[in-house]
Every structure is written in C-alpha cells, then in structure tokens.
C-alpha cells in the first residue's frame, strides 16, 4: 500500500500539475476548450492538495485513527487517488466540474 501511495503521489503525481499524471492536465483542459486565464486558475486548484500537506501532517499527528497516525491517512488518500485516476478514462464524457474534482484528489 505504501509503495502504491508513493508511486501515485510521488512519481506519477509529481506535485500538482507536474509528473506523469499532472502533465496531461493542460491537454485535458484544452480539450474542454478552457481559455488561458481559466486554465491557470484550474491548474492552481489542482495544486492545492500539495500546498496543504503540512496541515495534513498536523491533522494526522493530532487525530490518530485506531492508534495509527499516518497509515490510515495514506490508505485513504491512496484509495481516493486510485479511484480518481481510474474514473477519468472510464467516463470520458464527464463535464468539466467533476473532472476538476477528480484531479483535485
């Protein structure tokens, strides 16, 4: 589980709009005919989860789940990212808003 989490969030995610999973975000937004200013806003919104990592570290330390501090949060974020990355290609006709929510995860 930790290996999958590391691959999904580290190598593939790369931090927001970088990495293997983040690189196609610009192409995906262009496919939705998003103008340049909105594309910048959406790209910044996709980067927000990486900006709140210190807050999530504090939350996981302050509120352990079943006595564990980090593992349940890793598991939850890994499952959420996996579901999001699987849902994007399975539902290609999704409107823009649900796609942005999936990219936010």
Jmol script that loads the backbone (N, CA, C; Angstrom):
load data "model"
ATOM      1  N   UNK A   1       0.823  -1.188   0.000  1.00  0.00           N
ATOM      2  CA  UNK A   1       0.000   0.000   0.000  1.00  0.00           C
ATOM      3  C   UNK A   1       0.870   1.255   0.000  1.00  0.00           C
ATOM      4  N   UNK A   2       1.905   1.241   0.822  1.00  0.00           N
ATOM      5  CA  UNK A   2       2.782   2.411   0.864  1.00  0.00           C
ATOM      6  C   UNK A   2       3.522   2.597  -0.449  1.00  0.00           C
ATOM      7  N   UNK A   3       3.876   1.501  -1.110  1.00  0.00           N
ATOM      8  CA  UNK A   3       4.546   1.589  -2.406  1.00  0.00           C
ATOM      9  C   UNK A   3       3.622   2.217  -3.444  1.00  0.00           C
ATOM     10  N   UNK A   4       2.376   1.755  -3.471  1.00  0.00           N
ATOM     11  CA  UNK A   4       1.408   2.320  -4.416  1.00  0.00           C
ATOM     12  C   UNK A   4       1.197   3.799  -4.120  1.00  0.00           C
ATOM     13  N   UNK A   5       1.076   4.143  -2.849  1.00  0.00           N
ATOM     14  CA  UNK A   5       0.903   5.545  -2.478  1.00  0.00           C
ATOM     15  C   UNK A   5       2.099   6.377  -2.947  1.00  0.00           C
ATOM     16  N   UNK A   6       3.300   5.864  -2.725  1.00  0.00           N
ATOM     17  CA  UNK A   6       4.490   6.586  -3.147  1.00  0.00           C
ATOM     18  C   UNK A   6       4.556   6.779  -4.646  1.00  0.00           C
ATOM     19  N   UNK A   7       4.175   5.751  -5.389  1.00  0.00           N
ATOM     20  CA  UNK A   7       4.208   5.849  -6.849  1.00  0.00           C
ATOM     21  C   UNK A   7       3.134   6.817  -7.338  1.00  0.00           C
ATOM     22  N   UNK A   8       1.912   6.701  -6.793  1.00  0.00           N
ATOM     23  CA  UNK A   8       0.830   7.567  -7.250  1.00  0.00           C
ATOM     24  C   UNK A   8       1.088   9.030  -6.912  1.00  0.00           C
ATOM     25  N   UNK A   9       1.479   9.305  -5.694  1.00  0.00           N
ATOM     26  CA  UNK A   9       1.624  10.695  -5.260  1.00  0.00           C
ATOM     27  C   UNK A   9       3.017  11.266  -5.545  1.00  0.00           C
ATOM     28  N   UNK A  10       4.018  10.441  -5.562  1.00  0.00           N
ATOM     29  CA  UNK A  10       5.370  10.946  -5.766  1.00  0.00           C
ATOM     30  C   UNK A  10       5.768  11.001  -7.226  1.00  0.00           C
ATOM     31  N   UNK A  11       5.957   9.834  -7.814  1.00  0.00           N
ATOM     32  CA  UNK A  11       6.457   9.768  -9.180  1.00  0.00           C
ATOM     33  C   UNK A  11       5.399  10.193 -10.195  1.00  0.00           C
ATOM     34  N   UNK A  12       4.221   9.617 -10.092  1.00  0.00           N
ATOM     35  CA  UNK A  12       3.171   9.909 -11.075  1.00  0.00           C
ATOM     36  C   UNK A  12       2.561  11.285 -10.854  1.00  0.00           C
ATOM     37  N   UNK A  13       2.249  11.603  -9.598  1.00  0.00           N
ATOM     38  CA  UNK A  13       1.629  12.890  -9.313  1.00  0.00           C
ATOM     39  C   UNK A  13       2.622  14.021  -9.447  1.00  0.00           C
ATOM     40  N   UNK A  14       3.782  13.836  -8.912  1.00  0.00           N
ATOM     41  CA  UNK A  14       4.850  14.810  -9.057  1.00  0.00           C
ATOM     42  C   UNK A  14       4.592  16.150  -8.390  1.00  0.00           C
ATOM     43  N   UNK A  15       3.479  16.329  -7.768  1.00  0.00           N
ATOM     44  CA  UNK A  15       3.203  17.599  -7.104  1.00  0.00           C
ATOM     45  C   UNK A  15       2.359  18.511  -7.941  1.00  0.00           C
ATOM     46  N   UNK A  16       1.085  18.378  -7.891  1.00  0.00           N
ATOM     47  CA  UNK A  16       0.190  19.266  -8.627  1.00  0.00           C
ATOM     48  C   UNK A  16       0.140  18.949 -10.097  1.00  0.00           C
ATOM     49  N   UNK A  17       0.577  19.892 -10.935  1.00  0.00           N
ATOM     50  CA  UNK A  17       0.482  19.697 -12.378  1.00  0.00           C
ATOM     51  C   UNK A  17       1.778  19.182 -12.976  1.00  0.00           C
ATOM     52  N   UNK A  18       2.650  18.611 -12.176  1.00  0.00           N
ATOM     53  CA  UNK A  18       3.889  18.031 -12.684  1.00  0.00           C
ATOM     54  C   UNK A  18       3.759  16.511 -12.670  1.00  0.00           C
ATOM     55  N   UNK A  19       4.757  15.829 -13.167  1.00  0.00           N
ATOM     56  CA  UNK A  19       4.753  14.378 -13.125  1.00  0.00           C
ATOM     57  C   UNK A  19       3.935  13.758 -14.244  1.00  0.00           C
ATOM     58  N   UNK A  20       3.879  12.437 -14.241  1.00  0.00           N
ATOM     59  CA  UNK A  20       3.180  11.720 -15.292  1.00  0.00           C
ATOM     60  C   UNK A  20       1.683  11.974 -15.290  1.00  0.00           C
ATOM     61  N   UNK A  21       1.078  12.063 -14.123  1.00  0.00           N
ATOM     62  CA  UNK A  21      -0.365  12.279 -14.052  1.00  0.00           C
ATOM     63  C   UNK A  21      -0.730  13.745 -14.238  1.00  0.00           C
ATOM     64  N   UNK A  22       0.152  14.645 -13.845  1.00  0.00           N
ATOM     65  CA  UNK A  22      -0.153  16.066 -13.946  1.00  0.00           C
ATOM     66  C   UNK A  22       0.121  16.667 -15.301  1.00  0.00           C
ATOM     67  N   UNK A  23       1.009  16.070 -16.082  1.00  0.00           N
ATOM     68  CA  UNK A  23       1.354  16.609 -17.391  1.00  0.00           C
ATOM     69  C   UNK A  23       0.164  16.707 -18.335  1.00  0.00           C
ATOM     70  N   UNK A  24      -0.713  15.715 -18.391  1.00  0.00           N
ATOM     71  CA  UNK A  24      -1.844  15.814 -19.318  1.00  0.00           C
ATOM     72  C   UNK A  24      -2.943  16.781 -18.893  1.00  0.00           C
ATOM     73  N   UNK A  25      -2.824  17.412 -17.735  1.00  0.00           N
ATOM     74  CA  UNK A  25      -3.879  18.304 -17.269  1.00  0.00           C
ATOM     75  C   UNK A  25      -4.100  19.443 -18.257  1.00  0.00           C
ATOM     76  N   UNK A  26      -3.037  20.040 -18.767  1.00  0.00           N
ATOM     77  CA  UNK A  26      -3.186  21.125 -19.743  1.00  0.00           C
ATOM     78  C   UNK A  26      -3.890  20.634 -21.000  1.00  0.00           C
ATOM     79  N   UNK A  27      -3.529  19.457 -21.474  1.00  0.00           N
ATOM     80  CA  UNK A  27      -4.169  18.913 -22.671  1.00  0.00           C
ATOM     81  C   UNK A  27      -5.643  18.601 -22.408  1.00  0.00           C
ATOM     82  N   UNK A  28      -5.933  18.099 -21.224  1.00  0.00           N
ATOM     83  CA  UNK A  28      -7.312  17.789 -20.855  1.00  0.00           C
ATOM     84  C   UNK A  28      -8.151  19.064 -20.793  1.00  0.00           C
ATOM     85  N   UNK A  29      -7.592  20.115 -20.213  1.00  0.00           N
ATOM     86  CA  UNK A  29      -8.326  21.378 -20.140  1.00  0.00           C
ATOM     87  C   UNK A  29      -8.496  21.994 -21.521  1.00  0.00           C
ATOM     88  N   UNK A  30      -7.529  21.846 -22.396  1.00  0.00           N
ATOM     89  CA  UNK A  30      -7.669  22.346 -23.770  1.00  0.00           C
ATOM     90  C   UNK A  30      -8.769  21.599 -24.508  1.00  0.00           C
ATOM     91  N   UNK A  31      -8.910  20.314 -24.219  1.00  0.00           N
ATOM     92  CA  UNK A  31      -9.971  19.523 -24.857  1.00  0.00           C
ATOM     93  C   UNK A  31     -11.351  20.050 -24.460  1.00  0.00           C
ATOM     94  N   UNK A  32     -11.469  20.606 -23.264  1.00  0.00           N
ATOM     95  CA  UNK A  32     -12.715  21.205 -22.810  1.00  0.00           C
ATOM     96  C   UNK A  32     -12.857  22.652 -23.285  1.00  0.00           C
ATOM     97  N   UNK A  33     -11.946  23.122 -24.118  1.00  0.00           N
ATOM     98  CA  UNK A  33     -11.945  24.487 -24.654  1.00  0.00           C
ATOM     99  C   UNK A  33     -11.924  25.541 -23.554  1.00  0.00           C
ATOM    100  N   UNK A  34     -11.072  25.318 -22.576  1.00  0.00           N
ATOM    101  CA  UNK A  34     -10.921  26.257 -21.464  1.00  0.00           C
ATOM    102  C   UNK A  34      -9.960  27.358 -21.891  1.00  0.00           C
ATOM    103  N   UNK A  35     -10.338  28.615 -21.640  1.00  0.00           N
ATOM    104  CA  UNK A  35      -9.455  29.711 -22.017  1.00  0.00           C
ATOM    105  C   UNK A  35      -8.230  29.750 -21.085  1.00  0.00           C
ATOM    106  N   UNK A  36      -7.234  30.531 -21.473  1.00  0.00           N
ATOM    107  CA  UNK A  36      -5.940  30.519 -20.777  1.00  0.00           C
ATOM    108  C   UNK A  36      -6.053  30.980 -19.323  1.00  0.00           C
ATOM    109  N   UNK A  37      -6.845  32.015 -19.057  1.00  0.00           N
ATOM    110  CA  UNK A  37      -6.944  32.506 -17.679  1.00  0.00           C
ATOM    111  C   UNK A  37      -7.645  31.482 -16.784  1.00  0.00           C
ATOM    112  N   UNK A  38      -8.686  30.837 -17.286  1.00  0.00           N
ATOM    113  CA  UNK A  38      -9.368  29.801 -16.500  1.00  0.00           C
ATOM    114  C   UNK A  38      -8.472  28.587 -16.318  1.00  0.00           C
ATOM    115  N   UNK A  39      -7.670  28.272 -17.353  1.00  0.00           N
ATOM    116  CA  UNK A  39      -6.755  27.134 -17.254  1.00  0.00           C
ATOM    117  C   UNK A  39      -5.748  27.355 -16.131  1.00  0.00           C
ATOM    118  N   UNK A  40      -5.291  28.592 -15.979  1.00  0.00           N
ATOM    119  CA  UNK A  40      -4.346  28.898 -14.910  1.00  0.00           C
ATOM    120  C   UNK A  40      -5.000  28.725 -13.541  1.00  0.00           C
ATOM    121  N   UNK A  41      -6.249  29.152 -13.412  1.00  0.00           N
ATOM    122  CA  UNK A  41      -6.976  29.003 -12.149  1.00  0.00           C
ATOM    123  C   UNK A  41      -7.177  27.524 -11.826  1.00  0.00           C
ATOM    124  N   UNK A  42      -7.583  26.736 -12.816  1.00  0.00           N
ATOM    125  CA  UNK A  42      -7.810  25.314 -12.597  1.00  0.00           C
ATOM    126  C   UNK A  42      -6.510  24.585 -12.270  1.00  0.00           C
ATOM    127  N   UNK A  43      -5.425  24.957 -12.939  1.00  0.00           N
ATOM    128  CA  UNK A  43      -4.135  24.336 -12.642  1.00  0.00           C
ATOM    129  C   UNK A  43      -3.707  24.659 -11.211  1.00  0.00           C
ATOM    130  N   UNK A  44      -3.972  25.878 -10.774  1.00  0.00           N
ATOM    131  CA  UNK A  44      -3.650  26.249  -9.397  1.00  0.00           C
ATOM    132  C   UNK A  44      -4.521  25.472  -8.409  1.00  0.00           C
ATOM    133  N   UNK A  45      -5.790  25.246  -8.759  1.00  0.00           N
ATOM    134  CA  UNK A  45      -6.688  24.491  -7.877  1.00  0.00           C
ATOM    135  C   UNK A  45      -6.233  23.044  -7.753  1.00  0.00           C
ATOM    136  N   UNK A  46      -5.716  22.473  -8.827  1.00  0.00           N
ATOM    137  CA  UNK A  46      -5.218  21.099  -8.786  1.00  0.00           C
ATOM    138  C   UNK A  46      -3.987  21.012  -7.889  1.00  0.00           C
ATOM    139  N   UNK A  47      -3.241  22.105  -7.751  1.00  0.00           N
ATOM    140  CA  UNK A  47      -2.026  22.127  -6.947  1.00  0.00           C
ATOM    141  C   UNK A  47      -2.300  22.318  -5.449  1.00  0.00           C
ATOM    142  N   UNK A  48      -3.505  22.703  -5.070  1.00  0.00           N
ATOM    143  CA  UNK A  48      -3.830  22.993  -3.668  1.00  0.00           C
ATOM    144  C   UNK A  48      -3.539  21.821  -2.734  1.00  0.00           C
ATOM    145  N   UNK A  49      -3.891  20.573  -3.084  1.00  0.00           N
ATOM    146  CA  UNK A  49      -3.594  19.485  -2.133  1.00  0.00           C
ATOM    147  C   UNK A  49      -2.118  19.387  -1.765  1.00  0.00           C
ATOM    148  N   UNK A  50      -1.232  19.729  -2.691  1.00  0.00           N
ATOM    149  CA  UNK A  50       0.190  19.686  -2.375  1.00  0.00           C
ATOM    150  C   UNK A  50       0.577  20.827  -1.451  1.00  0.00           C
ATOM    151  N   UNK A  51      -0.174  21.911  -1.482  1.00  0.00           N
ATOM    152  CA  UNK A  51       0.120  23.048  -0.618  1.00  0.00           C
ATOM    153  C   UNK A  51      -0.323  22.821   0.821  1.00  0.00           C
ATOM    154  N   UNK A  52      -1.300  21.948   1.032  1.00  0.00           N
ATOM    155  CA  UNK A  52      -1.814  21.723   2.380  1.00  0.00           C
ATOM    156  C   UNK A  52      -1.209  20.482   3.034  1.00  0.00           C
ATOM    157  N   UNK A  53      -0.143  19.966   2.478  1.00  0.00           N
ATOM    158  CA  UNK A  53       0.500  18.790   3.072  1.00  0.00           C
ATOM    159  C   UNK A  53       0.941  19.015   4.517  1.00  0.00           C
ATOM    160  N   UNK A  54       1.512  20.184   4.866  1.00  0.00           N
ATOM    161  CA  UNK A  54       1.874  20.386   6.279  1.00  0.00           C
ATOM    162  C   UNK A  54       0.654  20.349   7.202  1.00  0.00           C
ATOM    163  N   UNK A  55      -0.459  20.886   6.741  1.00  0.00           N
ATOM    164  CA  UNK A  55      -1.680  20.860   7.547  1.00  0.00           C
ATOM    165  C   UNK A  55      -2.147  19.417   7.734  1.00  0.00           C
ATOM    166  N   UNK A  56      -2.093  18.631   6.675  1.00  0.00           N
ATOM    167  CA  UNK A  56      -2.492  17.222   6.777  1.00  0.00           C
ATOM    168  C   UNK A  56      -1.548  16.454   7.694  1.00  0.00           C
ATOM    169  N   UNK A  57      -0.282  16.819   7.696  1.00  0.00           N
ATOM    170  CA  UNK A  57       0.656  16.199   8.631  1.00  0.00           C
ATOM    171  C   UNK A  57       0.276  16.493  10.071  1.00  0.00           C
ATOM    172  N   UNK A  58      -0.100  17.730  10.331  1.00  0.00           N
ATOM    173  CA  UNK A  58      -0.551  18.091  11.675  1.00  0.00           C
ATOM    174  C   UNK A  58      -1.824  17.340  12.050  1.00  0.00           C
ATOM    175  N   UNK A  59      -2.782  17.265  11.112  1.00  0.00           N
ATOM    176  CA  UNK A  59      -4.047  16.580  11.381  1.00  0.00           C
ATOM    177  C   UNK A  59      -3.802  15.104  11.666  1.00  0.00           C
ATOM    178  N   UNK A  60      -2.938  14.467  10.870  1.00  0.00           N
ATOM    179  CA  UNK A  60      -2.683  13.040  11.086  1.00  0.00           C
ATOM    180  C   UNK A  60      -1.970  12.790  12.411  1.00  0.00           C
ATOM    181  N   UNK A  61      -1.149  13.721  12.862  1.00  0.00           N
ATOM    182  CA  UNK A  61      -0.495  13.583  14.167  1.00  0.00           C
ATOM    183  C   UNK A  61      -1.458  13.857  15.317  1.00  0.00           C
ATOM    184  N   UNK A  62      -2.340  14.822  15.126  1.00  0.00           N
ATOM    185  CA  UNK A  62      -3.243  15.219  16.200  1.00  0.00           C
ATOM    186  C   UNK A  62      -4.431  14.280  16.368  1.00  0.00           C
ATOM    187  N   UNK A  63      -4.863  13.658  15.260  1.00  0.00           N
ATOM    188  CA  UNK A  63      -6.052  12.804  15.289  1.00  0.00           C
ATOM    189  C   UNK A  63      -5.739  11.422  14.738  1.00  0.00           C
ATOM    190  N   UNK A  64      -5.144  10.560  15.548  1.00  0.00           N
ATOM    191  CA  UNK A  64      -4.836   9.211  15.077  1.00  0.00           C
ATOM    192  C   UNK A  64      -6.117   8.395  14.853  1.00  0.00           C
ATOM    193  N   UNK A  65      -6.063   7.490  13.905  1.00  0.00           N
ATOM    194  CA  UNK A  65      -7.176   6.588  13.612  1.00  0.00           C
ATOM    195  C   UNK A  65      -6.762   5.194  14.057  1.00  0.00           C
ATOM    196  N   UNK A  66      -7.489   4.637  15.007  1.00  0.00           N
ATOM    197  CA  UNK A  66      -7.194   3.305  15.572  1.00  0.00           C
ATOM    198  C   UNK A  66      -5.755   3.215  16.082  1.00  0.00           C
ATOM    199  N   UNK A  67      -5.247   4.310  16.622  1.00  0.00           N
ATOM    200  CA  UNK A  67      -3.908   4.319  17.186  1.00  0.00           C
ATOM    201  C   UNK A  67      -2.806   4.591  16.178  1.00  0.00           C
ATOM    202  N   UNK A  68      -3.128   4.660  14.898  1.00  0.00           N
ATOM    203  CA  UNK A  68      -2.126   4.927  13.858  1.00  0.00           C
ATOM    204  C   UNK A  68      -2.213   6.384  13.428  1.00  0.00           C
ATOM    205  N   UNK A  69      -1.044   6.985  13.226  1.00  0.00           N
ATOM    206  CA  UNK A  69      -1.017   8.395  12.852  1.00  0.00           C
ATOM    207  C   UNK A  69      -1.032   8.602  11.347  1.00  0.00           C
ATOM    208  N   UNK A  70      -0.202   7.911  10.612  1.00  0.00           N
ATOM    209  CA  UNK A  70      -0.063   8.186   9.185  1.00  0.00           C
ATOM    210  C   UNK A  70      -0.700   7.129   8.281  1.00  0.00           C
ATOM    211  N   UNK A  71      -0.620   5.876   8.647  1.00  0.00           N
ATOM    212  CA  UNK A  71      -1.047   4.790   7.763  1.00  0.00           C
ATOM    213  C   UNK A  71      -2.501   4.908   7.310  1.00  0.00           C
ATOM    214  N   UNK A  72      -3.473   5.179   8.179  1.00  0.00           N
ATOM    215  CA  UNK A  72      -4.851   5.302   7.681  1.00  0.00           C
ATOM    216  C   UNK A  72      -5.028   6.468   6.708  1.00  0.00           C
ATOM    217  N   UNK A  73      -4.316   7.545   6.942  1.00  0.00           N
ATOM    218  CA  UNK A  73      -4.415   8.689   6.039  1.00  0.00           C
ATOM    219  C   UNK A  73      -3.766   8.368   4.694  1.00  0.00           C
ATOM    220  N   UNK A  74      -2.645   7.635   4.712  1.00  0.00           N
ATOM    221  CA  UNK A  74      -2.039   7.178   3.459  1.00  0.00           C
ATOM    222  C   UNK A  74      -3.000   6.281   2.706  1.00  0.00           C
ATOM    223  N   UNK A  75      -3.632   5.363   3.423  1.00  0.00           N
ATOM    224  CA  UNK A  75      -4.560   4.433   2.783  1.00  0.00           C
ATOM    225  C   UNK A  75      -5.746   5.174   2.173  1.00  0.00           C
ATOM    226  N   UNK A  76      -6.328   6.113   2.920  1.00  0.00           N
ATOM    227  CA  UNK A  76      -7.465   6.867   2.398  1.00  0.00           C
ATOM    228  C   UNK A  76      -7.095   7.705   1.184  1.00  0.00           C
ATOM    229  N   UNK A  77      -5.956   8.381   1.240  1.00  0.00           N
ATOM    230  CA  UNK A  77      -5.553   9.213   0.103  1.00  0.00           C
ATOM    231  C   UNK A  77      -5.178   8.363  -1.105  1.00  0.00           C
ATOM    232  N   UNK A  78      -4.599   7.187  -0.872  1.00  0.00           N
ATOM    233  CA  UNK A  78      -4.252   6.301  -1.979  1.00  0.00           C
ATOM    234  C   UNK A  78      -5.504   5.771  -2.662  1.00  0.00           C
ATOM    235  N   UNK A  79      -6.474   5.356  -1.877  1.00  0.00           N
ATOM    236  CA  UNK A  79      -7.722   4.859  -2.463  1.00  0.00           C
ATOM    237  C   UNK A  79      -8.437   5.977  -3.223  1.00  0.00           C
ATOM    238  N   UNK A  80      -8.475   7.173  -2.665  1.00  0.00           N
ATOM    239  CA  UNK A  80      -9.128   8.298  -3.337  1.00  0.00           C
ATOM    240  C   UNK A  80      -8.426   8.631  -4.654  1.00  0.00           C
ATOM    241  N   UNK A  81      -7.094   8.654  -4.656  1.00  0.00           N
ATOM    242  CA  UNK A  81      -6.355   8.936  -5.884  1.00  0.00           C
ATOM    243  C   UNK A  81      -6.546   7.830  -6.905  1.00  0.00           C
ATOM    244  N   UNK A  82      -6.546   6.592  -6.465  1.00  0.00           N
ATOM    245  CA  UNK A  82      -6.723   5.458  -7.377  1.00  0.00           C
ATOM    246  C   UNK A  82      -8.099   5.508  -8.033  1.00  0.00           C
ATOM    247  N   UNK A  83      -9.126   5.769  -7.241  1.00  0.00           N
ATOM    248  CA  UNK A  83     -10.480   5.869  -7.796  1.00  0.00           C
ATOM    249  C   UNK A  83     -10.566   7.028  -8.791  1.00  0.00           C
ATOM    250  N   UNK A  84      -9.941   8.141  -8.464  1.00  0.00           N
ATOM    251  CA  UNK A  84      -9.969   9.295  -9.361  1.00  0.00           C
ATOM    252  C   UNK A  84      -9.261   9.008 -10.674  1.00  0.00           C
ATOM    253  N   UNK A  85      -8.073   8.414 -10.606  1.00  0.00           N
ATOM    254  CA  UNK A  85      -7.314   8.138 -11.823  1.00  0.00           C
ATOM    255  C   UNK A  85      -7.964   7.059 -12.663  1.00  0.00           C
ATOM    256  N   UNK A  86      -8.734   6.173 -12.061  1.00  0.00           N
ATOM    257  CA  UNK A  86      -9.455   5.159 -12.830  1.00  0.00           C
ATOM    258  C   UNK A  86     -10.728   5.755 -13.426  1.00  0.00           C
ATOM    259  N   UNK A  87     -11.382   6.658 -12.698  1.00  0.00           N
ATOM    260  CA  UNK A  87     -12.644   7.230 -13.163  1.00  0.00           C
ATOM    261  C   UNK A  87     -12.463   8.149 -14.373  1.00  0.00           C
ATOM    262  N   UNK A  88     -11.345   8.849 -14.457  1.00  0.00           N
ATOM    263  CA  UNK A  88     -11.152   9.786 -15.569  1.00  0.00           C
ATOM    264  C   UNK A  88     -11.237   9.109 -16.939  1.00  0.00           C
ATOM    265  N   UNK A  89     -10.515   8.028 -17.191  1.00  0.00           N
ATOM    266  CA  UNK A  89     -10.640   7.409 -18.523  1.00  0.00           C
ATOM    267  C   UNK A  89     -11.922   6.589 -18.690  1.00  0.00           C
ATOM    268  N   UNK A  90     -12.519   6.127 -17.602  1.00  0.00           N
ATOM    269  CA  UNK A  90     -13.739   5.335 -17.723  1.00  0.00           C
ATOM    270  C   UNK A  90     -14.955   6.179 -18.099  1.00  0.00           C
ATOM    271  N   UNK A  91     -14.931   7.445 -17.731  1.00  0.00           N
ATOM    272  CA  UNK A  91     -16.051   8.345 -18.015  1.00  0.00           C
ATOM    273  C   UNK A  91     -15.546   9.552 -18.809  1.00  0.00           C
ATOM    274  N   UNK A  92     -15.218   9.367 -20.098  1.00  0.00           N
ATOM    275  CA  UNK A  92     -14.624  10.466 -20.874  1.00  0.00           C
ATOM    276  C   UNK A  92     -15.587  11.613 -21.164  1.00  0.00           C
ATOM    277  N   UNK A  93     -16.886  11.400 -21.010  1.00  0.00           N
ATOM    278  CA  UNK A  93     -17.833  12.463 -21.332  1.00  0.00           C
ATOM    279  C   UNK A  93     -18.273  13.263 -20.104  1.00  0.00           C
ATOM    280  N   UNK A  94     -17.514  13.187 -19.023  1.00  0.00           N
ATOM    281  CA  UNK A  94     -17.835  13.965 -17.829  1.00  0.00           C
ATOM    282  C   UNK A  94     -17.727  15.457 -18.120  1.00  0.00           C
ATOM    283  N   UNK A  95     -18.594  16.261 -17.522  1.00  0.00           N
ATOM    284  CA  UNK A  95     -18.431  17.711 -17.659  1.00  0.00           C
ATOM    285  C   UNK A  95     -17.166  18.190 -16.936  1.00  0.00           C
ATOM    286  N   UNK A  96     -16.819  19.426 -17.139  1.00  0.00           N
ATOM    287  CA  UNK A  96     -15.561  19.966 -16.621  1.00  0.00           C
ATOM    288  C   UNK A  96     -15.494  19.948 -15.098  1.00  0.00           C
ATOM    289  N   UNK A  97     -16.556  20.286 -14.411  1.00  0.00           N
ATOM    290  CA  UNK A  97     -16.519  20.392 -12.954  1.00  0.00           C
ATOM    291  C   UNK A  97     -16.185  19.076 -12.266  1.00  0.00           C
ATOM    292  N   UNK A  98     -16.832  17.939 -12.627  1.00  0.00           N
ATOM    293  CA  UNK A  98     -16.435  16.675 -11.997  1.00  0.00           C
ATOM    294  C   UNK A  98     -15.001  16.264 -12.325  1.00  0.00           C
ATOM    295  N   UNK A  99     -14.537  16.605 -13.515  1.00  0.00           N
ATOM    296  CA  UNK A  99     -13.147  16.296 -13.875  1.00  0.00           C
ATOM    297  C   UNK A  99     -12.200  17.058 -12.961  1.00  0.00           C
ATOM    298  N   UNK A 100     -12.498  18.321 -12.690  1.00  0.00           N
ATOM    299  CA  UNK A 100     -11.650  19.111 -11.800  1.00  0.00           C
ATOM    300  C   UNK A 100     -11.669  18.555 -10.388  1.00  0.00           C
ATOM    301  N   UNK A 101     -12.814  18.072  -9.926  1.00  0.00           N
ATOM    302  CA  UNK A 101     -12.881  17.459  -8.600  1.00  0.00           C
ATOM    303  C   UNK A 101     -12.016  16.202  -8.558  1.00  0.00           C
ATOM    304  N   UNK A 102     -12.078  15.394  -9.610  1.00  0.00           N
ATOM    305  CA  UNK A 102     -11.250  14.182  -9.659  1.00  0.00           C
ATOM    306  C   UNK A 102      -9.771  14.525  -9.707  1.00  0.00           C
ATOM    307  N   UNK A 103      -9.404  15.581 -10.413  1.00  0.00           N
ATOM    308  CA  UNK A 103      -7.997  15.985 -10.462  1.00  0.00           C
ATOM    309  C   UNK A 103      -7.544  16.590  -9.138  1.00  0.00           C
ATOM    310  N   UNK A 104      -8.470  17.164  -8.393  1.00  0.00           N
ATOM    311  CA  UNK A 104      -8.130  17.740  -7.082  1.00  0.00           C
ATOM    312  C   UNK A 104      -7.705  16.679  -6.097  1.00  0.00           C
ATOM    313  N   UNK A 105      -8.303  15.500  -6.199  1.00  0.00           N
ATOM    314  CA  UNK A 105      -7.975  14.393  -5.280  1.00  0.00           C
ATOM    315  C   UNK A 105      -6.583  13.950  -5.589  1.00  0.00           C
TER     316      UNK A 105
END
end "model"
wireframe off; spacefill off
backbone 0.3
color backbone group
